[in-house]
């Protein structure tokens, strides 16, 4: 019911809707409507109430509203189902719970994550209202070995969208980070469920620092946000819409053509590592190498210090620049 009322308020585009109209439409008492409005207010929606005119949703760019996103969505399958939460443990976790019955392309967004996750059990700081903490459920008919290509599609989409919407010079740090000025502005976590030869579903989680003004002390040298880089607030809704549109274009190209070509064009153009010397960290081991190419499968070809050449697969590897993050 709360959802239906919200939709009704949203479709009236900032105009008043009377309690009587709502109670007739949804066949509930005016007191029930009033209670739902109070709950929505508690959730953070700004709803103006006057005795004579009724209720009016004041659209703020502060909060992500499903109806507002859907209204401007330019995709066919990604985001046809969107779920927005105020607070959740992790959008990836939630996707896992619903994935079996969820339609392909379902998008889950939360204003905050209380247990946001990075790779290998690391944490992801996801403070309320400041970033985009979002996951997409995908159900492609591809072998599990291809699953990690979704990380690349996501990285290319986020990087391109950031550049288009904010003009911030974002780069892709293979395999799963977007960096600005050498600091991390976005991390991507792809998780998969299925059997040896068949994927049941994939979850692509994106954590983007958008309007964060500051970071916990432990991330201060390594994290940044778009607002810090741009010097002004960024509209999260516009950025999300652009990411979903770009993601769908790249995803469909990959599924229909069977190549990562379009994605790799972006990854190579905005690569933070191509041609650079990097430190490759795998567990306790750390080696240096020069990045020679990103091949057509999206793998990183590096020349190691001892002269050997190696293909890096994203999995358990972290890479850092030569002197720092
Ligand atoms: P990662 O393992 O590459 O990066 C995690 C590391 O990044 C942490 O150990 C910490 O040092 C640093 N870090 C933590 N929070 C932030 C932050 N907000 N900004 C910059 N650096 C940070 C990257 O993993 C993958 C992150 C995916 C996050 C999304 S959010 C939506 C979805 N749900 C979920 O639980 N995870 C994904």
Boltz pocket constraint, residues with backbone or C-beta under 6 A from the ligand:
constraints:
  - pocket:
      binder: B
      contacts: [[A, 89], [A, 90], [A, 91], [A, 92], [A, 93], [A, 113], [A, 115], [A, 116], [A, 117], [A, 118], [A, 119], [A, 120], [A, 122], [A, 123], [A, 124], [A, 125], [A, 126], [A, 132], [A, 133], [A, 134], [A, 135], [A, 176], [A, 184], [A, 185], [A, 186], [A, 187], [A, 188], [A, 189], [A, 205], [A, 206], [A, 207], [A, 208], [A, 209], [A, 218], [A, 219], [A, 222], [A, 223], [A, 224]]
      max_distance: 6.0
